[in-house]
Amino acid sequence: MAGGNSALAQTWPTKPMRIVIAQAPGSATDVISRVVANPLSEALGQPIVIDARPGAGGVLGTEVAARSAPDGYTLFMGNNSTHGSNPAVYAKLPYDAVKDFAPVSFVASVPYVLVVDPALPVRSVQEFVAYAKARPGKLNYASAGNGSTHHFCGELFKSMTGVDMQHIPYKGSGPGIAGLLGGEVSMMFANVADIGSQIKAGKVRALAVTAPRRAATLPEVPTMAEAGLPDFVVTSWFGLLVPAGTPAPIVARLNAETVKVLGRADVKATLAQQGLEVASSTPEQFGAHIQSEIARFTKIAKAAGIKAE
């Protein structure tokens, strides 16, 4: 069988490929997938289309990828929702994030940023906490839906600061950001790639980023640690996977080509403009990252009683 597999990897790919995404066109997942797909397509000599299957908080697209033939023609751009928070909050998923996929490589990460309505008289995390504590239950925060990473950030923030805020779930991060811009909510944790332009335009006020170091695109915004919450680290991350059972030589070739693509200066620069930090990995390293993220989200979900509806 090994001989057949290596021969297969040498002839593969012989037809167009696709990257399934579980988020909508225009989302950070979509942007990253397109930036990676173009040079990967050149390297493999076949067209690669982006197949967006949004819905059910990312469950729909993830299931489509998990059920696809393990022949190297379907890739999946997983992220911290599909392979982190969803397994932690859904009682029953139509896929197993670990068993139904073979990791290829980590691709990129971007921090979340705590943003508030600029009409609020607060300029720091501590000022926001004091303002919220003086108005228990009066402020609300947006998320991209029940059980989304935005929701996790909000509940983690509440538990670490003791503030009492109402959670307002929206159908995706775009509608949540629109809710913040429209004054429907007071604050939100949004990923830097999704909200960076609104911060720069002054439409929302950024108070802190949820990464260990400041974001290159928002150098003036402190980290949560600098703002007085040292263990508040949550990143939005992205990585390539294939359905479990995809032949090992194909996974190895996909990993090698992806690592080369992510090492390109133009790819790094394009993603850096979106606030994304590029980082490739071995399949094993990415697999370990997924396991640790599911464990971490599960711990937060249990403590805060977060469940997906």
C-alpha positions as CSV (number, residue, x, y, z in Angstrom):
1,M,0.0,0.0,0.0
2,A,2.9,2.4,0.8
3,G,4.1,2.1,-2.8
4,G,0.7,2.9,-4.1
5,N,0.4,5.9,-1.7
6,S,3.7,7.5,-2.8
7,A,2.8,7.0,-6.5
8,L,-0.5,8.7,-5.7
9,A,1.2,11.7,-4.2
10,Q,3.5,12.0,-7.2
11,T,0.5,12.0,-9.7
12,W,-1.8,14.1,-7.3
13,P,-3.3,16.6,-8.0
14,T,-4.8,15.9,-11.4
15,K,-8.0,18.0,-11.1
16,P,-9.2,21.3,-9.4
17,M,-9.2,21.5,-5.6
18,R,-11.2,23.4,-3.1
19,I,-10.8,25.0,0.3
20,V,-14.0,24.7,2.3
21,I,-14.6,27.5,4.8
22,A,-17.3,27.6,7.5
23,Q,-17.7,31.4,7.5
24,A,-19.2,33.8,5.0
25,P,-17.4,35.4,2.0
26,G,-15.5,38.5,3.1
27,S,-14.8,37.1,6.6
28,A,-11.2,36.8,7.9
29,T,-11.3,33.1,7.1
30,D,-12.2,33.8,3.5
31,V,-9.6,36.5,3.1
32,I,-6.8,34.2,4.5
33,S,-8.0,31.3,2.4
34,R,-7.7,33.4,-0.8
35,V,-4.3,34.7,0.0
36,V,-3.0,31.2,0.6
37,A,-4.9,29.5,-2.2
38,N,-3.4,31.6,-5.1
39,P,0.3,30.7,-4.5
40,L,-0.7,27.1,-3.4
41,S,-2.5,26.7,-6.7
42,E,0.6,27.8,-8.6
43,A,2.8,25.4,-6.7
44,L,0.4,22.4,-7.2
45,G,-0.5,23.2,-10.8
46,Q,-4.3,23.1,-10.2
47,P,-7.0,25.7,-9.6
48,I,-8.1,26.0,-6.0
49,V,-11.6,27.4,-5.4
50,I,-12.9,28.7,-2.1
51,D,-16.2,27.0,-1.1
52,A,-18.0,29.1,1.5
53,R,-20.5,27.1,3.6
54,P,-21.5,29.5,6.4
55,G,-24.2,28.7,8.9
56,A,-24.9,27.2,12.3
57,G,-21.9,29.0,13.9
58,G,-19.5,27.2,11.6
59,V,-20.9,23.7,12.2
60,L,-22.4,23.4,8.7
61,G,-19.2,24.0,6.7
62,T,-17.1,21.9,9.1
63,E,-19.4,19.0,8.6
64,V,-19.2,19.4,4.8
65,A,-15.4,19.2,5.0
66,A,-15.4,16.3,7.5
67,R,-17.7,14.3,5.2
68,S,-15.7,15.0,2.0
69,A,-13.7,12.3,0.3
70,P,-10.2,12.0,1.8
71,D,-8.5,12.2,-1.6
72,G,-6.5,15.5,-1.2
73,Y,-9.0,17.5,-3.3
74,T,-10.8,19.0,-0.3
75,L,-9.0,21.2,2.2
76,F,-10.6,23.0,5.1
77,M,-9.6,26.3,6.7
78,G,-10.4,25.6,10.3
79,N,-10.2,28.2,13.0
80,N,-10.7,28.8,16.8
81,S,-14.5,28.3,16.4
82,T,-14.6,25.1,14.3
83,H,-11.7,23.5,16.2
84,G,-11.8,25.3,19.6
85,S,-15.0,26.8,21.0
86,N,-17.6,24.7,19.1
87,P,-16.4,21.4,20.5
88,A,-16.5,23.0,23.9
89,V,-20.1,24.3,23.8
90,Y,-22.2,22.0,21.5
91,A,-23.5,19.0,23.4
92,K,-23.6,17.1,20.1
93,L,-21.7,18.0,16.9
94,P,-22.1,16.2,13.6
95,Y,-18.3,16.0,13.4
96,D,-15.4,15.2,15.7
97,A,-12.9,18.0,15.5
98,V,-10.0,15.7,16.3
99,K,-10.9,12.3,14.8
100,D,-12.5,13.5,11.5
101,F,-9.6,15.7,10.4
102,A,-5.9,15.4,9.6
103,P,-4.0,18.7,10.4
104,V,-1.8,20.1,7.7
105,S,-0.4,23.3,9.1
106,F,-1.1,26.3,11.3
107,V,-1.5,29.4,9.1
108,A,-2.0,32.6,11.1
109,S,-3.4,34.2,14.2
110,V,-4.9,37.6,15.1
111,P,-5.8,38.9,18.5
112,Y,-9.2,40.1,19.6
113,V,-9.6,43.7,20.8
114,L,-11.9,45.1,23.4
115,V,-13.7,47.9,21.6
116,V,-16.3,50.2,23.1
117,D,-18.8,52.8,21.8
118,P,-16.8,56.0,21.6
119,A,-19.7,57.9,23.3
120,L,-18.8,56.1,26.6
121,P,-16.6,58.3,28.8
122,V,-13.9,55.6,29.2
123,R,-10.4,55.5,27.7
124,S,-8.9,52.4,29.4
125,V,-10.0,48.9,30.6
126,Q,-9.9,50.0,34.2
127,E,-12.1,53.0,33.5
128,F,-14.5,50.8,31.6
129,V,-14.6,48.3,34.5
130,A,-15.3,51.1,37.0
131,Y,-18.0,52.6,34.7
132,A,-19.7,49.1,34.3
133,K,-19.5,48.4,38.0
134,A,-21.3,51.6,38.8
135,R,-24.1,50.4,36.4
136,P,-24.6,46.7,37.2
137,G,-26.7,45.0,34.5
138,K,-27.1,48.2,32.5
139,L,-24.4,47.7,29.9
140,N,-24.4,45.0,27.2
141,Y,-21.9,43.4,24.9
142,A,-22.2,42.0,21.4
143,S,-21.0,38.6,20.2
144,A,-21.0,36.7,16.9
145,G,-23.5,34.3,18.5
146,N,-23.9,32.0,21.5
147,G,-20.8,29.9,22.1
148,S,-18.7,32.1,19.7
149,T,-15.2,33.1,20.7
150,H,-16.5,36.7,21.1
151,H,-18.9,35.3,23.7
152,F,-16.1,33.4,25.5
153,C,-14.1,36.7,25.6
154,G,-17.1,38.5,27.1
155,E,-17.7,35.9,29.8
156,L,-14.0,35.6,30.6
157,F,-13.9,39.4,31.0
158,K,-17.0,39.3,33.3
159,S,-15.5,36.5,35.5
160,M,-12.0,38.2,35.7
161,T,-13.4,41.7,36.5
162,G,-16.6,41.0,38.3
163,V,-18.7,43.3,36.1
164,D,-22.3,42.5,35.4
165,M,-23.2,42.9,31.7
166,Q,-25.8,41.5,29.4
167,H,-24.8,39.3,26.5
168,I,-26.4,40.2,23.1
169,P,-25.7,37.4,20.5
170,Y,-25.8,38.4,16.8
171,K,-25.7,36.2,13.8
172,G,-22.0,36.6,13.0
173,S,-19.3,39.1,13.8
174,G,-20.3,41.5,11.0
175,P,-23.8,42.1,12.5
176,G,-22.3,42.3,16.0
177,I,-19.9,45.1,14.8
178,A,-22.9,46.8,13.1
179,G,-24.8,46.7,16.4
180,L,-21.8,48.4,18.2
181,L,-21.5,51.0,15.5
182,G,-25.3,51.6,15.7
183,G,-25.2,52.1,19.5
184,E,-27.2,49.0,20.2
185,V,-24.5,47.6,22.5
186,S,-21.7,49.2,24.6
187,M,-18.8,47.0,23.9
188,M,-17.5,43.9,22.0
189,F,-14.5,41.7,21.6
190,A,-13.9,41.7,17.9
191,N,-10.9,40.3,16.0
192,V,-8.4,42.9,14.8
193,A,-8.8,41.8,11.2
194,D,-12.6,42.4,11.3
195,I,-12.6,45.8,13.2
196,G,-9.2,47.4,12.4
197,S,-10.6,49.8,9.8
198,Q,-13.4,51.0,12.2
199,I,-10.8,51.6,15.0
200,K,-8.6,53.7,12.6
201,A,-11.7,55.7,11.5
202,G,-12.6,56.5,15.1
203,K,-16.0,54.8,14.8
204,V,-15.1,52.6,17.9
205,R,-12.6,53.0,20.6
206,A,-10.0,50.2,21.2
207,L,-9.1,49.6,24.9
208,A,-6.9,46.5,24.8
209,V,-5.8,43.5,22.7
210,T,-6.1,40.0,23.9
211,A,-2.6,38.8,22.8
212,P,0.7,38.5,24.8
213,R,2.1,41.4,22.8
214,R,0.7,44.5,21.1
215,A,-0.7,44.1,17.6
216,A,1.5,45.5,14.8
217,T,-1.5,47.2,13.2
218,L,-2.5,48.8,16.5
219,P,0.8,49.6,18.3
220,E,-0.8,52.3,20.5
221,V,-3.4,49.9,22.0
222,P,-2.1,48.1,25.2
223,T,-2.4,44.4,25.8
224,M,-4.8,43.0,28.4
225,A,-1.8,42.2,30.6
226,E,-0.7,45.9,30.4
227,A,-4.3,46.9,31.2
228,G,-4.2,44.8,34.4
229,L,-5.6,41.4,33.3
230,P,-2.4,39.3,32.9
231,D,-4.0,35.9,32.0
232,F,-6.5,37.2,29.4
233,V,-5.0,35.7,26.2
234,V,-7.4,34.7,23.4
235,T,-6.5,34.7,19.8
236,S,-8.4,34.1,16.6
237,W,-6.4,31.5,14.7
238,F,-6.6,29.7,11.3
239,G,-5.1,26.5,10.0
240,L,-5.4,24.0,7.1
241,L,-6.8,20.6,7.6
242,V,-8.0,17.7,5.4
243,P,-10.5,14.9,6.0
244,A,-9.1,12.1,8.1
245,G,-7.8,9.2,6.0
246,T,-6.2,11.5,3.4
247,P,-3.1,9.6,2.4
248,A,0.0,10.6,4.4
249,P,2.2,11.4,1.4
250,I,-0.5,13.9,0.2
251,V,-0.7,15.5,3.7
252,A,3.1,15.7,3.7
253,R,3.2,17.4,0.3
254,L,0.4,19.8,1.3
255,N,2.3,20.7,4.5
256,A,5.6,21.3,2.6
257,E,3.9,23.5,0.0
258,T,1.9,25.4,2.6
259,V,5.1,26.1,4.7
260,K,6.7,27.5,1.5
261,V,3.7,29.7,0.7
262,L,3.6,31.1,4.3
263,G,7.4,31.8,4.1
264,R,6.9,34.2,1.2
265,A,7.4,37.9,1.9
266,D,4.4,38.9,-0.2
267,V,2.0,36.5,1.6
268,K,3.3,37.7,5.0
269,A,2.9,41.4,4.0
270,T,-0.6,40.9,2.6
271,L,-1.8,39.1,5.8
272,A,0.1,41.6,8.0
273,Q,-2.0,44.4,6.5
274,Q,-5.1,42.6,7.9
275,G,-3.4,42.4,11.4
276,L,-2.6,38.7,11.0
277,E,0.6,37.1,12.2
278,V,1.7,34.3,9.9
279,A,3.1,31.1,11.4
280,S,3.4,27.7,9.7
281,S,3.8,24.4,11.7
282,T,4.2,20.7,11.3
283,P,0.9,18.7,11.2
284,E,1.8,17.3,14.7
285,Q,2.3,20.8,16.2
286,F,-1.0,22.0,14.7
287,G,-2.8,18.9,16.1
288,A,-1.4,19.6,19.6
289,H,-2.6,23.2,19.3
290,I,-6.1,22.1,18.5
291,Q,-6.2,19.7,21.4
292,S,-5.0,22.4,23.9
293,E,-7.5,25.0,22.5
294,I,-10.5,22.6,22.9
295,A,-9.4,21.8,26.5
296,R,-9.0,25.5,27.3
297,F,-12.4,26.5,25.8
298,T,-14.1,23.6,27.6
299,K,-12.7,24.8,30.9
300,I,-14.0,28.4,30.3
301,A,-17.4,27.1,29.0
302,K,-17.9,24.9,32.2
303,A,-16.9,27.8,34.5
304,A,-19.2,30.3,32.8
305,G,-22.0,27.9,31.8
306,I,-21.7,28.7,28.1
307,K,-23.8,26.5,25.9
308,A,-24.6,26.9,22.2
309,E,-28.3,27.1,21.4
